Amino acid sequence: MTPQHVIIIVSALGGIIGGMGMGGGTLLIPLLTLAAGLEQHLAQAINLMAFVPMSLVALAIHKKNGYVRVKAALPVAVLAVFGAVCGSLLSSYAGGRILRASFGVFLGVLGAVQLIKTIVAAVKAKKANKAKSVEKAKASKHTAR
């Protein structure tokens, strides 16, 4: 399999994952660097190029469904563009090793945050189910009298 085949497959997988709500770059960038052997700068550039059409489609769908409030989104969009320009300028001065390490730390922190959120949600759900069971038991004792 050639690097071009790997890039096409990984890009498709990144698009699928991006469509499910997870950032496609969490898969796309590591696979492009590890499986296709691309440099970090190039992998991140490909990720950004893939992100634009996916985000435009997602934005159109969310707008159609009434989930976009333009007045609220505008300040966020302006700050995001500003941050993207600043990040691009900074990355041009950073080496591939620094970018790779930074991205790895980012993914590690993201994974830890998601794990904590999942555990907290599971504990809350278990407590809610337990409270419902206790409430049911009390209600059935009360109606049995």
MDTraj code that builds the backbone (N, CA, C; nanometers):
import mdtraj as md
import numpy as np

residues = "MET THR PRO GLN HIS VAL ILE ILE ILE VAL SER ALA LEU GLY GLY ILE ILE GLY GLY MET GLY MET GLY GLY GLY THR LEU LEU ILE PRO LEU LEU THR LEU ALA ALA GLY LEU GLU GLN HIS LEU ALA GLN ALA ILE ASN LEU MET ALA PHE VAL PRO MET SER LEU VAL ALA LEU ALA ILE HIS LYS LYS ASN GLY TYR VAL ARG VAL LYS ALA ALA LEU PRO VAL ALA VAL LEU ALA VAL PHE GLY ALA VAL CYS GLY SER LEU LEU SER SER TYR ALA GLY GLY ARG ILE LEU ARG ALA SER PHE GLY VAL PHE LEU GLY VAL LEU GLY ALA VAL GLN LEU ILE LYS THR ILE VAL ALA ALA VAL LYS ALA LYS LYS ALA ASN LYS ALA LYS SER VAL GLU LYS ALA LYS ALA SER LYS HIS THR ALA ARG".split()
xyz = np.array([
    [0.0851, -0.1177, 0.0000],
    [0.0000, 0.0000, 0.0000],
    [0.0898, 0.1242, 0.0000],
    [0.0602, 0.2160, -0.0898],
    [0.1418, 0.3362, -0.1029],
    [0.0980, 0.4407, 0.0004],
    [0.1852, 0.5372, 0.0272],
    [0.1459, 0.6443, 0.1191],
    [0.0201, 0.7187, 0.0727],
    [-0.0010, 0.7294, -0.0567],
    [-0.1207, 0.7965, -0.1077],
    [-0.2468, 0.7188, -0.0689],
    [-0.2409, 0.5846, -0.0758],
    [-0.3547, 0.5026, -0.0344],
    [-0.3836, 0.5218, 0.1142],
    [-0.2769, 0.5239, 0.1939],
    [-0.2928, 0.5430, 0.3384],
    [-0.3565, 0.6790, 0.3660],
    [-0.3107, 0.7821, 0.2956],
    [-0.3661, 0.9166, 0.3150],
    [-0.5154, 0.9179, 0.2820],
    [-0.5541, 0.8538, 0.1727],
    [-0.6961, 0.8512, 0.1336],
    [-0.7786, 0.7767, 0.2379],
    [-0.7322, 0.6610, 0.2821],
    [-0.8061, 0.5820, 0.3813],
    [-0.8170, 0.6565, 0.5138],
    [-0.7051, 0.7114, 0.5594],
    [-0.7033, 0.7840, 0.6864],
    [-0.7914, 0.9088, 0.6781],
    [-0.7899, 0.9773, 0.5658],
    [-0.8750, 1.0957, 0.5493],
    [-1.0223, 1.0574, 0.5570],
    [-1.0590, 0.9464, 0.4941],
    [-1.1986, 0.9001, 0.5009],
    [-1.2365, 0.8651, 0.6437],
    [-1.1488, 0.7942, 0.7144],
    [-1.1770, 0.7606, 0.8541],
    [-1.1881, 0.8864, 0.9399],
    [-1.1015, 0.9833, 0.9156],
    [-1.1088, 1.1100, 0.9884],
    [-1.2409, 1.1810, 0.9632],
    [-1.2886, 1.1769, 0.8383],
    [-1.4176, 1.2369, 0.8055],
    [-1.5321, 1.1678, 0.8760],
    [-1.5270, 1.0349, 0.8815],
    [-1.6322, 0.9599, 0.9505],
    [-1.6338, 0.9937, 1.0991],
    [-1.5183, 0.9939, 1.1608],
    [-1.5103, 1.0259, 1.3029],
    [-1.5519, 1.1708, 1.3268],
    [-1.5108, 1.2618, 1.2370],
    [-1.5514, 1.4013, 1.2492],
    [-1.7021, 1.4159, 1.2385],
    [-1.7640, 1.3360, 1.1530],
    [-1.9094, 1.3388, 1.1387],
    [-1.9818, 1.2883, 1.2619],
    [-1.9139, 1.2090, 1.3431],
    [-1.9747, 1.1588, 1.4658],
    [-1.9563, 1.2561, 1.5817],
    [-1.8924, 1.3678, 1.5565],
    [-1.8774, 1.4688, 1.6608],
    [-1.7398, 1.4737, 1.7238],
    [-1.6596, 1.3737, 1.6999],
    [-1.5235, 1.3750, 1.7532],
    [-1.4353, 1.4421, 1.6496],
    [-1.3425, 1.5193, 1.6911],
    [-1.2534, 1.5838, 1.5959],
    [-1.1793, 1.4798, 1.5135],
    [-1.1957, 1.4853, 1.3816],
    [-1.1311, 1.3889, 1.2945],
    [-0.9796, 1.3922, 1.3040],
    [-0.9249, 1.5072, 1.3435],
    [-0.7806, 1.5210, 1.3567],
    [-0.7217, 1.4349, 1.4666],
    [-0.8053, 1.3944, 1.5639],
    [-0.7540, 1.3078, 1.6702],
    [-0.7110, 1.1730, 1.6153],
    [-0.7670, 1.1356, 1.5024],
    [-0.7255, 1.0128, 1.4351],
    [-0.6384, 1.0441, 1.3135],
    [-0.6788, 1.1452, 1.2383],
    [-0.6122, 1.1754, 1.1118],
    [-0.4651, 1.2104, 1.1302],
    [-0.4341, 1.2999, 1.2204],
    [-0.2952, 1.3457, 1.2355],
    [-0.2026, 1.2332, 1.2812],
    [-0.2362, 1.1586, 1.3872],
    [-0.1445, 1.0501, 1.4261],
    [-0.1273, 0.9446, 1.3161],
    [-0.2352, 0.9107, 1.2458],
    [-0.2221, 0.8097, 1.1409],
    [-0.1409, 0.8603, 1.0223],
    [-0.1560, 0.9875, 0.9901],
    [-0.0758, 1.0421, 0.8801],
    [0.0725, 1.0447, 0.9156],
    [0.1030, 1.0742, 1.0408],
    [0.2441, 1.0788, 1.0800],
    [0.3008, 0.9393, 1.1017],
    [0.2227, 0.8512, 1.1627],
    [0.2743, 0.7172, 1.1940],
    [0.2621, 0.6203, 1.0765],
    [0.1448, 0.6156, 1.0135],
    [0.1225, 0.5171, 0.9073],
    [0.1760, 0.5635, 0.7722],
    [0.1576, 0.6919, 0.7420],
    [0.2018, 0.7409, 0.6111],
    [0.3413, 0.8024, 0.6168],
    [0.3937, 0.8234, 0.7371],
    [0.5286, 0.8773, 0.7509],
    [0.5421, 1.0245, 0.7142],
    [0.4314, 1.0982, 0.7186],
    [0.4385, 1.2406, 0.6858],
    [0.4932, 1.3203, 0.8032],
    [0.5501, 1.4362, 0.7716],
    [0.5971, 1.5252, 0.8770],
    [0.4772, 1.5869, 0.9474],
    [0.4973, 1.6267, 1.0717],
    [0.3884, 1.6812, 1.1541],
    [0.3235, 1.8033, 1.0896],
    [0.4046, 1.8939, 1.0358],
    [0.3492, 2.0143, 0.9720],
    [0.2545, 1.9784, 0.8577],
    [0.2963, 1.8841, 0.7745],
    [0.2149, 1.8435, 0.6602],
    [0.0872, 1.7725, 0.7056],
    [0.0987, 1.6869, 0.8069],
    [-0.0187, 1.6165, 0.8591],
    [-0.1209, 1.7159, 0.9152],
    [-0.0742, 1.8157, 0.9867],
    [-0.1658, 1.9160, 1.0420],
    [-0.2261, 2.0013, 0.9313],
    [-0.1495, 2.0295, 0.8274],
    [-0.2035, 2.1068, 0.7149],
    [-0.3120, 2.0271, 0.6426],
    [-0.2891, 1.8977, 0.6220],
    [-0.3908, 1.8129, 0.5584],
    [-0.5153, 1.8086, 0.6447],
    [-0.4979, 1.7984, 0.7758],
    [-0.6116, 1.7970, 0.8672],
    [-0.6933, 1.9258, 0.8552],
    [-0.6255, 2.0375, 0.8477],
    [-0.6966, 2.1648, 0.8355],
    [-0.7691, 2.1749, 0.7015],
    [-0.7052, 2.1254, 0.5946],
    [-0.7716, 2.1285, 0.4641],
    [-0.8947, 2.0380, 0.4632],
    [-0.8889, 1.9256, 0.5333],
    [-1.0037, 1.8348, 0.5406],
    [-1.1124, 1.8933, 0.6300],
    [-1.0724, 1.9715, 0.7290],
    [-1.1677, 2.0271, 0.8255],
    [-1.2614, 2.1293, 0.7619],
    [-1.2120, 2.2084, 0.6708],
    [-1.2927, 2.3166, 0.6128],
    [-1.4198, 2.2643, 0.5461],
    [-1.4122, 2.1705, 0.4507],
    [-1.5380, 2.1246, 0.3898],
    [-1.6291, 2.0519, 0.4882],
    [-1.5693, 1.9731, 0.5802],
    [-1.6529, 1.9031, 0.6791],
    [-1.7270, 2.0021, 0.7683],
    [-1.6580, 2.1067, 0.8103],
    [-1.7226, 2.2030, 0.8999],
    [-1.8289, 2.2842, 0.8266],
    [-1.8070, 2.3130, 0.6989],
    [-1.9086, 2.3860, 0.6229],
    [-2.0366, 2.3035, 0.6073],
    [-2.0210, 2.1736, 0.5809],
    [-2.1373, 2.0855, 0.5700],
    [-2.2086, 2.0770, 0.7049],
    [-2.1324, 2.0568, 0.8117],
    [-2.1916, 2.0480, 0.9453],
    [-2.2619, 2.1783, 0.9825],
    [-2.2009, 2.2907, 0.9503],
    [-2.2623, 2.4204, 0.9797],
    [-2.3939, 2.4368, 0.9048],
    [-2.3955, 2.3987, 0.7772],
    [-2.5187, 2.4099, 0.6986],
    [-2.6300, 2.3230, 0.7573],
    [-2.5962, 2.2019, 0.7996],
    [-2.6965, 2.1126, 0.8577],
    [-2.7476, 2.1686, 0.9904],
    [-2.6561, 2.2139, 1.0744],
    [-2.6977, 2.2702, 1.2041],
    [-2.7801, 2.3975, 1.1855],
    [-2.7441, 2.4796, 1.0887],
    [-2.8207, 2.6019, 1.0595],
    [-2.9616, 2.5657, 1.0130],
    [-2.9709, 2.4670, 0.9239],
    [-3.1001, 2.4215, 0.8728],
    [-3.1888, 2.3703, 0.9868],
    [-3.1294, 2.3018, 1.0835],
    [-3.2047, 2.2470, 1.1965],
    [-3.2305, 2.3489, 1.3069],
    [-3.1830, 2.4720, 1.2872],
    [-3.2094, 2.5792, 1.3832],
    [-3.1195, 2.5798, 1.5049],
    [-3.0031, 2.5163, 1.4953],
    [-2.9129, 2.5090, 1.6099],
    [-2.8062, 2.6177, 1.6107],
    [-2.8069, 2.7057, 1.5123],
    [-2.7029, 2.8087, 1.5040],
    [-2.7649, 2.9445, 1.5329],
    [-2.7086, 3.0115, 1.6321],
    [-2.7474, 3.1500, 1.6617],
    [-2.6309, 3.2376, 1.6152],
    [-2.6523, 3.3033, 1.5025],
    [-2.5453, 3.3779, 1.4370],
    [-2.4891, 3.4861, 1.5289],
    [-2.5754, 3.5593, 1.5977],
    [-2.5271, 3.6674, 1.6855],
    [-2.4377, 3.6133, 1.7968],
    [-2.4690, 3.4965, 1.8493],
    [-2.3871, 3.4375, 1.9553],
    [-2.2598, 3.3753, 1.8982],
    [-2.2689, 3.3222, 1.7759],
    [-2.1549, 3.2524, 1.7167],
    [-2.0503, 3.3466, 1.6577],
    [-2.0921, 3.4655, 1.6195],
    [-2.0007, 3.5577, 1.5519],
    [-1.8768, 3.5920, 1.6351],
    [-1.8910, 3.6307, 1.7627],
    [-1.7690, 3.6601, 1.8403],
    [-1.6783, 3.5378, 1.8548],
    [-1.7386, 3.4206, 1.8699],
    [-1.6591, 3.2982, 1.8810],
    [-1.5834, 3.2729, 1.7507],
    [-1.6513, 3.2919, 1.6372],
    [-1.5881, 3.2697, 1.5068],
    [-1.4720, 3.3664, 1.4849],
    [-1.4918, 3.4911, 1.5206],
    [-1.3850, 3.5905, 1.5032],
    [-1.2634, 3.5529, 1.5881],
    [-1.2870, 3.5156, 1.7132],
    [-1.1755, 3.4751, 1.8000],
    [-1.1104, 3.3465, 1.7499],
    [-1.1898, 3.2548, 1.6951],
    [-1.1340, 3.1297, 1.6420],
    [-1.0440, 3.1571, 1.5226],
    [-1.0858, 3.2456, 1.4335],
    [-1.0024, 3.2803, 1.3174],
    [-0.8734, 3.3464, 1.3642],
    [-0.8845, 3.4372, 1.4597],
    [-0.7659, 3.5029, 1.5152],
    [-0.6712, 3.3990, 1.5766],
    [-0.7269, 3.3058, 1.6540],
    [-0.6456, 3.2003, 1.7152],
    [-0.5818, 3.1101, 1.6117],
    [-0.6545, 3.0808, 1.5047],
    [-0.6005, 2.9954, 1.3986],
    [-0.4824, 3.0635, 1.3288],
    [-0.4953, 3.1929, 1.3025],
    [-0.3857, 3.2667, 1.2388],
    [-0.2643, 3.2691, 1.3311],
    [-0.2865, 3.2983, 1.4582],
    [-0.1753, 3.3007, 1.5547],
    [-0.1107, 3.1627, 1.5674],
    [-0.1932, 3.0581, 1.5745],
    [-0.1409, 2.9225, 1.5846],
    [-0.0605, 2.8829, 1.4619],
    [-0.1072, 2.9242, 1.3440],
    [-0.0335, 2.8939, 1.2209],
    [0.1020, 2.9621, 1.2201],
    [0.1029, 3.0870, 1.2634],
    [0.2302, 3.1592, 1.2684],
    [0.3257, 3.0952, 1.3688],
    [0.2730, 3.0577, 1.4853],
    [0.3584, 2.9937, 1.5860],
    [0.4109, 2.8584, 1.5371],
    [0.3250, 2.7825, 1.4693],
    [0.3682, 2.6495, 1.4242],
    [0.4770, 2.6584, 1.3173],
    [0.4801, 2.7679, 1.2440],
    [0.5843, 2.7807, 1.1422],
    [0.7223, 2.7976, 1.2062],
    [0.7258, 2.8440, 1.3308],
    [0.8526, 2.8590, 1.4016],
    [0.8886, 2.7353, 1.4832],
    [0.7891, 2.6520, 1.5135],
    [0.8135, 2.5321, 1.5943],
    [0.8576, 2.4177, 1.5042],
    [0.9401, 2.3340, 1.5578],
    [0.9823, 2.2164, 1.4826],
    [0.8773, 2.1069, 1.4904],
    [0.8927, 2.0075, 1.4042],
    [0.7988, 1.8963, 1.4017],
    [0.7929, 1.8217, 1.5333],
    [0.9061, 1.8103, 1.5994],
    [0.9110, 1.7396, 1.7285],
    [0.8272, 1.8118, 1.8338],
    [0.8359, 1.9435, 1.8377],
    [0.7577, 2.0215, 1.9343],
    [0.6090, 2.0104, 1.9032],
    [0.5739, 2.0184, 1.7752],
    [0.4332, 2.0045, 1.7367],
    [0.3798, 1.8668, 1.7719],
    [0.4580, 1.7641, 1.7463],
    [0.4154, 1.6277, 1.7758],
    [0.3953, 1.6102, 1.9264],
    [0.4887, 1.6610, 2.0048],
    [0.4771, 1.6495, 2.1508],
    [0.3565, 1.7286, 2.2016],
    [0.3370, 1.8494, 2.1482],
    [0.2229, 1.9320, 2.1900],
    [0.0907, 1.8639, 2.1564],
    [0.0832, 1.8057, 2.0374],
    [-0.0388, 1.7373, 1.9971],
    [-0.0621, 1.6141, 2.0840],
    [0.0437, 1.5436, 2.1170],
    [0.0319, 1.4270, 2.2055],
    [-0.0188, 1.4652, 2.3430],
    [0.0351, 1.5744, 2.3981],
    [-0.0115, 1.6228, 2.5284],
    [-0.1583, 1.6639, 2.5191],
    [-0.1940, 1.7337, 2.4121],
    [-0.3326, 1.7751, 2.3918],
    [-0.4254, 1.6536, 2.3899],
    [-0.3895, 1.5505, 2.3141],
    [-0.4731, 1.4305, 2.3066],
    [-0.4803, 1.3601, 2.4418],
    [-0.3699, 1.3574, 2.5146],
    [-0.3701, 1.2956, 2.6478],
    [-0.4622, 1.3675, 2.7442],
    [-0.4549, 1.5004, 2.7451],
    [-0.5422, 1.5801, 2.8322],
    [-0.6885, 1.5630, 2.7904],
    [-0.7132, 1.5667, 2.6597],
    [-0.8488, 1.5482, 2.6094],
    [-0.9044, 1.4121, 2.6507],
    [-0.8228, 1.3086, 2.6383],
    [-0.8653, 1.1744, 2.6791],
    [-0.8948, 1.1671, 2.8275],
    [-0.8101, 1.2295, 2.9091],
    [-0.8317, 1.2287, 3.0544],
    [-0.9604, 1.3027, 3.0910],
    [-0.9844, 1.4167, 3.0281],
    [-1.1066, 1.4931, 3.0557],
    [-1.2295, 1.4117, 3.0168],
    [-1.2256, 1.3489, 2.9007],
    [-1.3395, 1.2678, 2.8570],
    [-1.3608, 1.1482, 2.9494],
    [-1.2543, 1.0870, 2.9960],
    [-1.2657, 0.9748, 3.0887],
    [-1.3308, 1.0197, 3.2194],
    [-1.2870, 1.1338, 3.2713],
    [-1.3442, 1.1861, 3.3964],
    [-1.4920, 1.2183, 3.3773],
    [-1.5268, 1.2835, 3.2656],
    [-1.6675, 1.3145, 3.2386],
    [-1.7519, 1.1880, 3.2309],
    [-1.6989, 1.0846, 3.1671],
    [-1.7714, 0.9584, 3.1532],
    [-1.7925, 0.8932, 3.2889],
    [-1.6903, 0.8928, 3.3729],
    [-1.7020, 0.8336, 3.5063],
    [-1.8028, 0.9111, 3.5900],
    [-1.7953, 1.0434, 3.5870],
    [-1.8896, 1.1262, 3.6630],
    [-2.0330, 1.1017, 3.6163],
    [-2.0541, 1.0949, 3.4857],
    [-2.1885, 1.0694, 3.4328],
    [-2.2385, 0.9315, 3.4741],
    [-2.1508, 0.8319, 3.4722],
    [-2.1902, 0.6963, 3.5123],
    [-2.2263, 0.6911, 3.6601],
    [-2.1492, 0.7584, 3.7438],
    [-2.1784, 0.7618, 3.8876],
    [-2.3118, 0.8325, 3.9124],
    [-2.3353, 0.9446, 3.8443],
    [-2.4623, 1.0159, 3.8601],
    [-2.5796, 0.9296, 3.8152],
    [-2.5635, 0.8595, 3.7036],
    [-2.6707, 0.7735, 3.6537],
    [-2.6985, 0.6599, 3.7512],
    [-2.5931, 0.6037, 3.8091],
    [-2.6108, 0.4948, 3.9058],
    [-2.6833, 0.5454, 4.0303],
    [-2.6468, 0.6643, 4.0777],
    [-2.7146, 0.7224, 4.1940],
    [-2.8604, 0.7515, 4.1628],
    [-2.8869, 0.8020, 4.0429],
    [-3.0249, 0.8316, 4.0040],
    [-3.1072, 0.7036, 3.9970],
    [-3.0503, 0.5972, 3.9420],
    [-3.1212, 0.4689, 3.9351],
    [-3.1471, 0.4121, 4.0742],
    [-3.0489, 0.4274, 4.1621],
    [-3.0643, 0.3790, 4.2989],
    [-3.1745, 0.4569, 4.3703],
    [-3.1768, 0.5891, 4.3489],
    [-3.2807, 0.6727, 4.4111],
    [-3.4185, 0.6338, 4.3586],
    [-3.4289, 0.6041, 4.2309],
    [-3.5570, 0.5611, 4.1734],
    [-3.6006, 0.4283, 4.2327],
    [-3.5068, 0.3373, 4.2520],
    [-3.5393, 0.2066, 4.3094],
    [-3.5906, 0.2217, 4.4525],
    [-3.5243, 0.3065, 4.5295],
    [-3.5666, 0.3312, 4.6672],
    [-3.7055, 0.3945, 4.6672],
    [-3.7272, 0.4901, 4.5786],
    [-3.8570, 0.5568, 4.5683],
    [-3.9665, 0.4580, 4.5300],
    [-3.9355, 0.3688, 4.4365],
    [-4.0322, 0.2659, 4.3962],
    [-4.0674, 0.1739, 4.5118],
    [-3.9627, 0.1331, 4.5855],
    [-3.9845, 0.0445, 4.6990],
    [-4.0722, 0.1099, 4.8038],
    [-4.0488, 0.2385, 4.8305],
    [-4.1312, 0.3122, 4.9268],
    [-4.2748, 0.3228, 4.8768],
    [-4.2908, 0.3501, 4.7485],
    [-4.4248, 0.3646, 4.6917],
    [-4.4999, 0.2328, 4.6963],
    [-4.4311, 0.1205, 4.6690],
    [-4.5009, -0.0083, 4.6695],
    [-4.5366, -0.0501, 4.8130],
    [-4.4535, -0.0165, 4.9121],
    [-4.4875, -0.0432, 5.0520],
    [-4.6076, 0.0392, 5.0951],
    [-4.6107, 0.1649, 5.0486],
    [-4.7203, 0.2545, 5.0869],
    [-4.8535, 0.2086, 5.0258],
    [-4.8511, 0.1629, 4.9017],
    [-4.9758, 0.1169, 4.8381],
    [-5.0175, -0.0194, 4.8900],
    [-4.9244, -0.0986, 4.9428],
    [-4.9569, -0.2308, 4.9954],
    [-5.0348, -0.2197, 5.1269],
    [-5.0220, -0.1098, 5.1968],
    [-5.0893, -0.0926, 5.3255],
    [-5.2301, -0.0662, 5.3011],
])
top = md.Topology()
chain = top.add_chain()
for i, resn in enumerate(residues, 1):
    res = top.add_residue(resn, chain, resSeq=i)
    for name in ("N", "CA", "C"):
        top.add_atom(name, md.element.get_by_symbol(name[0]), res)
traj = md.Trajectory(xyz[None], top)
